[in-house]
Amino acid sequence: MASKRTIILFFPIIGILQLFPVSTNAQKTPEILSAKKTPEENYLPDFSYAGYRFGEEPVPQKSGKTILATEYGVIADDGLDDSKALLKAMEATKSMEGAVTLQLPKGRLILSEILYVERSHFVLRGAGSGKEGTEIYCPRPMMYLDDPEMLTELREYLLQFDKRQREPENNIDLPFSQYAWSGGMIWTQIPGERVKSYLGKYDVPQRVLAKVSKGNRGEFEMTASEIKELKVGDVVELQLFNKTGQNSAAIIEDIYKETDVKVGSHHWEFPTLPIVRQQVEISKISGKTVTINSPLTISIKPEYEAQLVEWKHLKEVGIEHISITFPDASYIAHHVERGFNGIFLTRLFNSWVNDVTIDNADSGILTEEIANVTISDIVTQGANKAHYTVAMAGVHNVLVENLKVFNHAEHPLSFNTFSTKNVYKDCEVFVNPVLDQHSGANHQNLFDNSTVHLNPRKDGTYPLFAGGGAPYWKPSHGAYSTFWNINVQLQSDLDKEEPILLNGMEDGVQARVIGVHGNHPFKIEYGPKAYIEMTNQSVKGIPSLYEFQLRQRLD
């Protein structure tokens, strides 16, 4: 049974132990940052490399020449479908030289075909996400569109393994939808490039640029051999494998730190599938030493058979100042979503999504195989229950900031399979919040300076930290996932004297939980081997760990 740690703050008053919320007036620095011994024993990752250009430059305000979508027949507010005109405009930009911005008019546009973004240095820009801005209305879900070629492997996988949502108590036995976690009406892609592995028959040889035998967690240098055509400035993928099976896999011990948790079979059943990967930019090559621009997530050992491989991607892509709306639709069941999905980001580096409101989506923004992308000023809302709002799956160094979630979602904030070093910052969830870590060897992700609004259960608990994901990819997360300055606002039960227990995570290992506080006393139950500090205190002096680490690095 995984060990758990419960933290309650007590103060002696006239010889009696009583529970009170800690005063938030004092600006205390957490020991994990200030005490010499504490950080040595409780490693805290540097999350400051997340976001566009490693957080070192703001997202561009202008990008090249501007092309008006109206010149290709797009007419707002006429009640007619604009898909063909929008596709014509998108196609025209593919052959244009230099950076291009496709400017959409204000008003309502009707879209019933997928808009694929397939070039770099491209911005799709509207006139704003508010009432006087650009609304892209999508009247039909993607299940009524032609099957996307890029999801062929996923469709075959779902059929071959009979993936179904089975809820006997609700008389539900339905096949999974290909759009449960993939696809969007605006979709970035490199045609023909796979973004997720489901079936071995689709594996193709990768272009290996170097073999890597050594590197230390948190550092930037690696020892490499067989270096081929690798150049300074290249953005490539670092891959680490488990090829030693279930019982002798050092990489599993490295991810989960030898804790007594049950590890799912996918960690060893696919030896050709990299279990840890991160997209890296090469900053220096000197003999056998390769230096990258962002730190390693875990140490590299020879038995991991690590390698640097070509990573095809788009760069300097922006989607901004629009709203995307879908019609009201009844909820069917988890995993059988019809495809009211807003944006699907794949194969992106140094890119952004900014100022987007999404209404009534099954999933607002989905991601796969992207790195150093900033997703900011996003609102998700509507009466329809969603699967995801803005989800991070198979991504590295992605920053989601100022996301406001007003709709009910199964996984409102979610770090999914293979995600590392990503950040939710300054986010707020108003309905049924869950800070989800969705299994699949995800580790070292950060929930930062965010607020949740919740109603406790009748037993005085709330599963704020519940982690999803399939059993074959458990545990919910690896070591060093971090919660920093989380503001918990109760919407009911404020008159209760007993502290509310925040729980839900049983198998996520060695988390860092610092500064969970709110408008009521709380206890935290998290295991195993969680480092928990400053419960019932706001981290006033350092409200955002990401911003603090970024300043420390750049100053």
C-alpha positions as CSV (number, residue, x, y, z in Angstrom):
1,M,0.0,0.0,0.0
2,A,1.4,3.4,-0.9
3,S,2.3,5.5,2.1
4,K,0.6,8.8,2.5
5,R,1.4,11.9,4.4
6,T,-1.1,14.1,6.1
7,I,-0.1,17.7,7.1
8,I,-2.1,19.6,9.8
9,L,-0.8,22.8,11.3
10,F,-1.4,23.1,15.1
11,F,-0.8,25.9,17.5
12,P,-0.7,25.5,21.3
13,I,-3.2,27.8,23.1
14,I,-3.5,27.4,26.9
15,G,-2.1,23.9,26.7
16,I,-4.7,22.7,24.2
17,L,-3.9,21.8,20.6
18,Q,-6.3,23.6,18.3
19,L,-6.5,24.0,14.5
20,F,-6.4,27.4,12.8
21,P,-5.4,28.6,9.3
22,V,-2.0,30.0,9.3
23,S,-1.7,33.8,9.0
24,T,-0.8,34.9,5.5
25,N,0.6,38.2,6.6
26,A,4.2,37.1,6.9
27,Q,6.2,36.6,3.7
28,K,7.9,33.4,4.4
29,T,10.3,31.8,1.9
30,P,9.6,28.1,1.5
31,E,12.4,25.9,2.9
32,I,12.7,24.0,-0.3
33,L,14.2,27.2,-1.7
34,S,15.9,28.7,1.3
35,A,17.2,26.0,3.6
36,K,20.5,24.5,2.5
37,K,19.7,20.9,3.4
38,T,16.1,20.9,2.2
39,P,16.7,21.4,-1.6
40,E,19.6,18.9,-1.4
41,E,17.2,16.2,-0.1
42,N,14.2,17.4,-2.0
43,Y,15.1,18.1,-5.6
44,L,13.0,20.9,-7.2
45,P,13.2,21.1,-11.0
46,D,13.8,24.3,-12.9
47,F,10.6,24.9,-14.8
48,S,11.6,28.3,-16.2
49,Y,12.5,27.0,-19.7
50,A,8.8,26.4,-20.5
51,G,7.1,28.6,-23.1
52,Y,8.0,30.4,-26.3
53,R,11.8,30.7,-26.8
54,F,12.4,29.2,-23.4
55,G,10.5,32.1,-21.7
56,E,13.3,34.5,-22.7
57,E,11.4,36.5,-25.3
58,P,7.7,37.7,-25.5
59,V,5.4,36.3,-28.1
60,P,5.7,38.5,-31.3
61,Q,3.0,41.1,-31.8
62,K,3.5,41.3,-35.6
63,S,4.5,38.6,-38.1
64,G,5.4,39.5,-41.7
65,K,3.0,40.6,-44.3
66,T,-0.7,40.5,-43.7
67,I,-3.1,38.8,-46.1
68,L,-6.8,39.5,-45.8
69,A,-9.1,36.4,-45.8
70,T,-11.8,38.6,-47.3
71,E,-9.8,38.8,-50.5
72,Y,-10.4,35.0,-50.9
73,G,-14.2,35.2,-50.5
74,V,-14.6,35.0,-46.7
75,I,-17.7,37.0,-45.7
76,A,-18.6,37.4,-42.1
77,D,-22.2,37.5,-40.8
78,D,-23.9,36.4,-44.0
79,G,-25.1,33.1,-42.6
80,L,-23.3,31.1,-45.3
81,D,-20.6,28.5,-44.9
82,D,-17.1,30.0,-45.2
83,S,-15.1,26.8,-45.3
84,K,-14.2,26.8,-49.0
85,A,-13.1,30.4,-48.9
86,L,-11.0,29.8,-45.8
87,L,-9.4,26.7,-47.3
88,K,-8.6,28.7,-50.4
89,A,-6.9,31.4,-48.3
90,M,-5.0,28.9,-46.3
91,E,-3.8,27.1,-49.4
92,A,-2.6,30.4,-51.0
93,T,-0.4,31.2,-48.0
94,K,1.6,28.0,-48.3
95,S,3.5,29.2,-51.3
96,M,4.1,32.8,-50.0
97,E,7.6,33.6,-49.0
98,G,8.5,35.0,-45.6
99,A,6.4,35.4,-42.6
100,V,2.6,35.6,-43.3
101,T,-0.4,36.6,-41.2
102,L,-3.8,35.6,-42.4
103,Q,-6.2,38.2,-41.0
104,L,-9.8,37.1,-40.5
105,P,-12.6,39.7,-40.4
106,K,-14.6,40.5,-37.4
107,G,-18.0,38.8,-37.1
108,R,-19.2,35.2,-37.4
109,L,-17.5,32.8,-39.8
110,I,-19.0,29.4,-40.4
111,L,-16.5,26.5,-40.6
112,S,-17.4,22.9,-41.5
113,E,-14.0,21.7,-42.7
114,I,-10.7,21.3,-40.8
115,L,-8.3,24.2,-41.3
116,Y,-4.8,22.6,-41.5
117,V,-1.8,24.8,-40.7
118,E,1.1,23.2,-42.5
119,R,3.8,25.9,-42.8
120,S,6.1,27.8,-40.4
121,H,6.2,31.5,-39.9
122,F,2.5,31.7,-40.1
123,V,-0.2,33.5,-37.9
124,L,-3.9,32.9,-38.1
125,R,-5.3,36.1,-36.5
126,G,-8.8,37.3,-35.8
127,A,-10.1,40.6,-34.6
128,G,-10.4,39.5,-31.0
129,S,-12.1,36.9,-28.9
130,G,-14.9,39.1,-27.5
131,K,-18.3,40.1,-28.9
132,E,-16.8,42.6,-31.4
133,G,-14.1,40.1,-32.5
134,T,-13.9,37.1,-34.8
135,E,-16.2,34.1,-34.1
136,I,-15.5,30.8,-35.9
137,Y,-18.8,28.9,-35.6
138,C,-18.5,25.1,-36.2
139,P,-22.0,23.7,-36.7
140,R,-21.1,20.0,-37.1
141,P,-18.7,17.8,-35.1
142,M,-15.8,16.1,-36.8
143,M,-17.4,12.7,-36.7
144,Y,-19.4,13.9,-39.8
145,L,-16.3,15.0,-41.7
146,D,-14.0,12.8,-43.7
147,D,-11.7,10.7,-41.5
148,P,-8.3,12.5,-41.2
149,E,-5.5,10.6,-42.7
150,M,-3.3,11.4,-39.7
151,L,-5.6,9.4,-37.4
152,T,-5.6,6.2,-39.5
153,E,-3.3,4.4,-37.0
154,L,-5.5,5.5,-34.0
155,R,-8.7,4.3,-35.7
156,E,-7.1,0.9,-36.4
157,Y,-5.8,0.7,-32.8
158,L,-9.2,1.4,-31.3
159,L,-10.8,-1.3,-33.4
160,Q,-8.1,-3.9,-33.0
161,F,-8.1,-3.6,-29.2
162,D,-11.9,-3.1,-29.0
163,K,-11.5,0.1,-27.0
164,R,-14.9,0.8,-25.6
165,Q,-16.5,2.9,-22.8
166,R,-18.3,0.4,-20.6
167,E,-20.6,1.7,-17.9
168,P,-23.1,-1.0,-17.1
169,E,-24.8,1.1,-14.5
170,N,-25.6,3.7,-17.2
171,N,-26.4,1.1,-19.9
172,I,-23.4,2.3,-21.9
173,D,-21.2,0.0,-24.0
174,L,-19.9,2.2,-26.9
175,P,-16.7,2.3,-29.0
176,F,-14.1,5.0,-28.2
177,S,-14.1,8.0,-30.5
178,Q,-11.0,8.9,-32.5
179,Y,-11.7,12.4,-31.3
180,A,-11.7,11.7,-27.6
181,W,-8.1,13.0,-27.3
182,S,-7.1,14.0,-30.9
183,G,-8.1,16.3,-33.7
184,G,-9.4,19.9,-33.9
185,M,-11.1,22.2,-36.3
186,I,-7.9,24.2,-36.5
187,W,-5.0,21.6,-36.7
188,T,-1.3,22.2,-37.0
189,Q,0.6,19.3,-38.7
190,I,3.4,18.1,-40.9
191,P,1.6,15.9,-43.4
192,G,2.6,12.2,-43.0
193,E,4.5,12.7,-39.8
194,R,3.3,10.6,-37.0
195,V,2.6,12.2,-33.6
196,K,1.8,9.2,-31.4
197,S,2.6,5.5,-31.5
198,Y,-0.2,3.0,-31.2
199,L,0.7,0.0,-33.4
200,G,4.2,-1.4,-34.1
201,K,3.4,-2.0,-37.8
202,Y,3.5,1.8,-38.3
203,D,7.0,2.1,-36.9
204,V,9.5,3.5,-39.4
205,P,13.3,3.9,-39.0
206,Q,14.3,7.2,-37.5
207,R,17.1,9.4,-38.6
208,V,19.6,9.0,-35.7
209,L,21.9,12.0,-35.4
210,A,23.9,10.8,-32.3
211,K,24.1,8.1,-29.7
212,V,24.1,9.5,-26.1
213,S,25.7,7.5,-23.2
214,K,25.9,10.0,-20.3
215,G,24.3,13.2,-18.9
216,N,23.2,14.4,-15.5
217,R,19.7,15.4,-14.4
218,G,19.3,19.2,-14.4
219,E,22.5,19.8,-16.5
220,F,23.0,20.7,-20.1
221,E,25.9,18.6,-21.4
222,M,25.8,15.1,-22.8
223,T,28.4,12.6,-23.8
224,A,27.7,11.5,-27.4
225,S,29.1,9.2,-30.1
226,E,28.4,8.4,-33.7
227,I,27.5,12.1,-34.3
228,K,26.1,12.5,-37.8
229,E,25.0,15.7,-39.4
230,L,24.2,17.3,-36.0
231,K,24.6,21.1,-36.0
232,V,24.4,23.9,-33.6
233,G,20.9,25.4,-33.7
234,D,19.3,22.1,-34.6
235,V,16.1,21.3,-32.7
236,V,16.0,17.5,-32.3
237,E,14.4,14.9,-30.0
238,L,16.3,13.2,-27.2
239,Q,14.9,9.7,-26.6
240,L,15.6,7.3,-23.7
241,F,14.4,3.7,-23.8
242,N,13.6,0.8,-21.5
243,K,15.1,-2.2,-23.2
244,T,15.9,-4.2,-20.1
245,G,12.4,-5.4,-19.3
246,Q,10.3,-5.3,-16.2
247,N,12.5,-6.4,-13.3
248,S,15.9,-4.8,-14.2
249,A,14.8,-1.4,-15.6
250,A,16.9,1.3,-14.1
251,I,15.0,3.9,-16.0
252,I,11.8,3.0,-14.2
253,E,13.6,3.4,-10.9
254,D,14.8,6.8,-12.1
255,I,11.4,8.0,-13.0
256,Y,9.6,6.7,-10.0
257,K,12.5,6.7,-7.5
258,E,12.3,3.2,-6.3
259,T,9.0,3.8,-4.5
260,D,6.7,1.0,-3.8
261,V,4.1,1.7,-6.5
262,K,2.6,-0.6,-9.1
263,V,4.1,0.2,-12.5
264,G,2.0,-0.6,-15.6
265,S,3.1,-3.0,-18.3
266,H,3.5,-0.4,-21.1
267,H,6.7,0.7,-19.4
268,W,8.4,-2.5,-20.6
269,E,6.2,-4.1,-23.3
270,F,7.3,-1.7,-26.1
271,P,11.2,-1.5,-26.0
272,T,11.3,0.5,-29.2
273,L,9.1,3.2,-27.8
274,P,11.1,5.9,-26.0
275,I,9.7,6.2,-22.5
276,V,11.3,9.6,-21.9
277,R,11.7,12.1,-24.6
278,Q,12.4,15.8,-24.8
279,Q,12.8,18.2,-27.7
280,V,16.2,20.0,-27.3
281,E,18.0,22.8,-29.1
282,I,21.7,22.2,-29.7
283,S,23.9,25.1,-28.5
284,K,27.4,23.6,-28.7
285,I,29.2,20.6,-30.1
286,S,32.8,20.0,-28.9
287,G,34.2,16.6,-29.7
288,K,32.0,14.0,-27.9
289,T,30.3,16.7,-25.7
290,V,26.9,18.0,-26.9
291,T,25.4,20.9,-25.1
292,I,21.7,21.7,-25.2
293,N,19.7,24.9,-24.3
294,S,17.5,23.4,-21.6
295,P,18.3,21.0,-18.7
296,L,17.9,17.2,-18.8
297,T,14.9,15.8,-17.0
298,I,16.6,12.7,-15.8
299,S,20.2,11.4,-15.8
300,I,21.3,9.4,-18.9
301,K,22.9,6.0,-18.4
302,P,24.3,3.7,-21.1
303,E,21.6,1.1,-20.6
304,Y,19.0,3.6,-21.7
305,E,20.4,3.5,-25.2
306,A,19.6,7.2,-25.6
307,Q,19.8,8.9,-28.9
308,L,19.2,12.2,-30.6
309,V,17.0,11.9,-33.6
310,E,15.6,14.2,-36.3
311,W,12.4,15.9,-35.2
312,K,10.4,17.5,-38.0
313,H,8.3,20.5,-36.8
314,L,6.8,23.8,-37.6
315,K,8.1,27.0,-35.9
316,E,6.9,30.5,-35.3
317,V,3.2,29.6,-35.7
318,G,0.5,31.6,-34.0
319,I,-3.2,31.3,-33.5
320,E,-4.7,34.4,-31.9
321,H,-7.6,36.7,-31.2
322,I,-10.5,34.5,-32.1
323,S,-13.4,32.7,-30.5
324,I,-14.5,29.2,-31.5
325,T,-18.1,28.1,-30.8
326,F,-20.0,24.9,-31.1
327,P,-23.7,24.2,-30.8
328,D,-25.3,22.9,-27.6
329,A,-25.2,19.1,-27.6
330,S,-26.2,16.4,-25.1
331,Y,-23.4,14.6,-23.3
332,I,-23.1,10.9,-24.2
333,A,-20.2,9.5,-22.3
334,H,-16.5,9.7,-21.5
335,H,-14.3,8.8,-24.5
336,V,-17.2,8.8,-27.0
337,E,-17.0,12.5,-27.8
338,R,-18.3,13.5,-31.3
339,G,-15.5,15.8,-32.2
340,F,-16.5,19.3,-31.1
341,N,-12.8,20.0,-30.7
342,G,-11.3,23.5,-31.1
343,I,-7.6,23.4,-31.8
344,F,-5.2,20.5,-32.2
345,L,-1.5,21.4,-31.9
346,T,1.1,19.0,-33.2
347,R,4.7,19.2,-34.3
348,L,5.3,22.8,-33.1
349,F,8.3,24.6,-31.6
350,N,8.6,28.2,-30.6
351,S,4.9,29.0,-31.3
352,W,1.9,30.3,-29.5
353,V,-1.9,30.5,-29.1
354,N,-3.2,33.7,-27.5
355,D,-6.5,35.3,-26.7
356,V,-8.9,32.5,-27.6
357,T,-12.4,31.8,-26.2
358,I,-13.9,28.3,-26.8
359,D,-17.5,27.7,-26.2
360,N,-19.2,24.2,-25.9
361,A,-16.2,22.2,-27.0
362,D,-15.7,18.5,-26.3
363,S,-12.0,19.5,-26.0
364,G,-10.8,23.1,-26.3
365,I,-7.1,22.8,-27.2
366,L,-5.4,19.4,-27.5
367,T,-1.6,19.0,-28.0
368,E,0.8,16.3,-29.0
369,E,4.5,16.5,-29.9
370,I,5.0,20.2,-29.3
371,A,7.7,22.0,-27.4
372,N,8.3,25.6,-26.1
373,V,4.8,26.8,-27.0
374,T,3.0,29.4,-25.0
375,I,-0.8,29.1,-24.7
376,S,-2.1,32.2,-23.0
377,D,-5.3,34.1,-22.2
378,I,-7.7,31.3,-23.0
379,V,-11.3,31.0,-21.8
380,T,-13.3,27.7,-22.0
381,Q,-17.0,27.9,-21.3
382,G,-20.5,26.5,-22.2
383,A,-23.2,24.2,-21.1
384,N,-21.7,21.1,-22.7
385,K,-19.6,18.8,-20.5
386,A,-16.0,18.6,-22.0
387,H,-13.4,16.0,-21.9
388,Y,-10.4,18.4,-21.8
389,T,-10.0,22.2,-21.7
390,V,-6.4,22.8,-22.6
391,A,-4.6,19.5,-22.3
392,M,-0.9,18.7,-22.5
393,A,0.0,15.3,-23.9
394,G,3.4,14.1,-25.1
395,V,4.7,17.7,-24.9
396,H,7.8,19.4,-23.4
397,N,8.4,22.9,-22.0
398,V,4.8,24.1,-22.8
399,L,3.5,27.0,-20.8
400,V,-0.3,27.5,-20.3
401,E,-1.0,30.8,-18.6
402,N,-4.2,32.7,-17.7
403,L,-6.6,29.9,-18.6
404,K,-10.1,30.4,-17.2
405,V,-12.3,27.3,-17.1
406,F,-16.0,28.1,-16.6
407,N,-17.3,24.8,-18.0
408,H,-17.5,21.4,-16.5
409,A,-14.7,19.2,-17.9
410,E,-13.7,15.6,-17.1
411,H,-10.0,16.7,-16.9
412,P,-9.9,20.5,-16.6
413,L,-6.2,20.8,-16.2
414,S,-4.2,17.7,-17.4
415,F,-0.6,16.6,-17.9
416,N,-0.9,13.4,-20.0
417,T,1.4,10.7,-21.3
418,F,5.1,11.5,-21.7
419,S,4.7,15.2,-20.7
420,T,7.6,16.8,-19.0
421,K,8.6,20.2,-17.7
422,N,5.3,21.9,-18.6
423,V,3.5,24.6,-16.6
424,Y,0.0,25.7,-15.9
425,K,0.4,29.2,-14.4
426,D,-2.2,31.7,-13.2
427,C,-5.0,29.5,-14.2
428,E,-8.5,29.3,-12.6
429,V,-11.1,26.5,-12.6
430,F,-14.6,27.4,-11.5
431,V,-16.4,24.0,-11.9
432,N,-15.4,20.6,-10.4
433,P,-11.6,21.2,-10.5
434,V,-9.1,18.4,-10.7
435,L,-5.4,18.9,-11.1
436,D,-5.0,15.8,-13.2
437,Q,-1.8,13.9,-13.9
438,H,-2.8,11.3,-16.4
439,S,-0.1,8.6,-16.1
440,G,2.1,7.5,-19.0
441,A,5.5,8.4,-17.5
442,N,4.7,12.0,-17.2
443,H,6.9,13.7,-14.6
444,Q,8.3,17.1,-13.5
445,N,5.3,19.2,-14.4
446,L,4.1,22.3,-12.5
447,F,0.7,23.7,-11.3
448,D,1.7,27.2,-10.5
449,N,-0.1,30.1,-8.7
450,S,-3.5,28.9,-9.7
451,T,-7.0,29.0,-8.2
452,V,-9.7,26.4,-7.9
453,H,-13.3,26.8,-6.7
454,L,-14.9,23.6,-5.2
455,N,-17.7,22.1,-3.1
456,P,-16.4,19.5,-0.7
457,R,-18.0,16.1,-0.4
458,K,-20.3,15.2,2.4
459,D,-17.5,13.5,4.2
460,G,-15.4,16.6,4.3
461,T,-13.0,15.6,1.5
462,Y,-12.3,16.6,-2.1
463,P,-10.2,14.7,-4.7
464,L,-8.3,17.7,-6.0
465,F,-5.3,15.6,-6.9
466,A,-7.0,12.7,-8.6
467,G,-5.0,11.3,-11.5
468,G,-6.5,9.6,-14.5
469,G,-5.1,7.3,-17.1
470,A,-5.2,3.6,-18.0
471,P,-3.8,1.0,-15.6
472,Y,-1.1,-0.1,-18.1
473,W,0.4,3.4,-17.9
474,K,0.2,3.9,-14.1
475,P,1.4,5.4,-11.8
476,S,-0.2,8.8,-12.2
477,H,3.1,10.6,-12.4
478,G,6.8,10.3,-11.8
479,A,9.0,12.2,-9.3
480,Y,9.1,15.9,-8.8
481,S,5.8,17.0,-10.1
482,T,5.0,20.2,-8.3
483,F,2.1,22.2,-6.9
484,W,3.0,25.8,-6.0
485,N,0.8,28.4,-4.3
486,I,-2.6,26.8,-5.1
487,N,-5.5,28.9,-3.9
488,V,-8.5,26.7,-2.9
489,Q,-11.8,28.6,-2.6
490,L,-14.7,26.7,-1.0
491,Q,-18.1,27.5,-2.4
492,S,-19.9,25.7,0.5
493,D,-19.2,24.3,4.0
494,L,-17.4,27.4,5.1
495,D,-19.1,27.1,8.5
496,K,-17.5,23.7,9.2
497,E,-14.8,23.8,11.9
498,E,-12.9,20.7,10.7
499,P,-10.4,21.1,8.0
500,I,-11.2,19.9,4.5
501,L,-9.1,17.0,3.3
502,L,-7.7,17.4,-0.2
503,N,-6.8,14.0,-1.6
504,G,-7.2,11.8,-4.6
505,M,-3.6,10.9,-5.4
506,E,-2.4,7.5,-4.2
507,D,0.3,6.5,-6.6
508,G,2.0,9.7,-7.8
509,V,5.5,9.7,-6.3
510,Q,7.6,12.3,-4.6
511,A,5.5,15.3,-5.5
512,R,6.3,18.8,-4.1
513,V,3.2,20.4,-2.7
514,I,4.0,24.0,-1.4
515,G,1.6,26.7,-0.3
516,V,-1.9,25.1,-0.7
517,H,-4.2,27.6,1.0
518,G,-7.6,29.3,0.7
519,N,-10.6,30.5,2.5
520,H,-10.8,27.5,4.9
521,P,-8.3,25.3,6.8
522,F,-7.1,22.3,4.8
523,K,-5.3,19.0,5.2
524,I,-3.4,17.4,2.4
525,E,-3.1,13.7,1.8
526,Y,-0.7,12.8,-1.0
527,G,1.5,9.8,-1.5
528,P,4.0,8.3,-1.5
529,K,6.9,10.3,-0.2
530,A,5.4,13.7,-1.0
531,Y,7.2,16.8,0.2
532,I,4.5,19.1,1.7
533,E,5.2,22.6,3.0
534,M,3.4,25.7,4.0
535,T,-0.1,24.2,4.0
536,N,-2.6,26.9,4.8
537,Q,-0.2,29.6,3.9
538,S,0.1,31.7,0.7
539,V,3.5,31.9,-0.8
540,K,3.2,35.7,-0.9
541,G,6.9,36.5,-1.5
542,I,7.2,34.1,-4.4
543,P,3.6,33.7,-5.8
544,S,4.8,32.1,-9.0
545,L,7.6,29.5,-9.0
546,Y,8.0,29.8,-12.8
547,E,8.4,33.5,-12.7
548,F,10.8,33.3,-9.7
549,Q,13.0,30.7,-11.5
550,L,12.9,32.7,-14.7
551,R,14.1,35.8,-13.0
552,Q,16.8,33.9,-11.2
553,R,18.0,32.5,-14.5
554,L,17.9,35.7,-16.5
555,D,19.1,38.2,-14.0
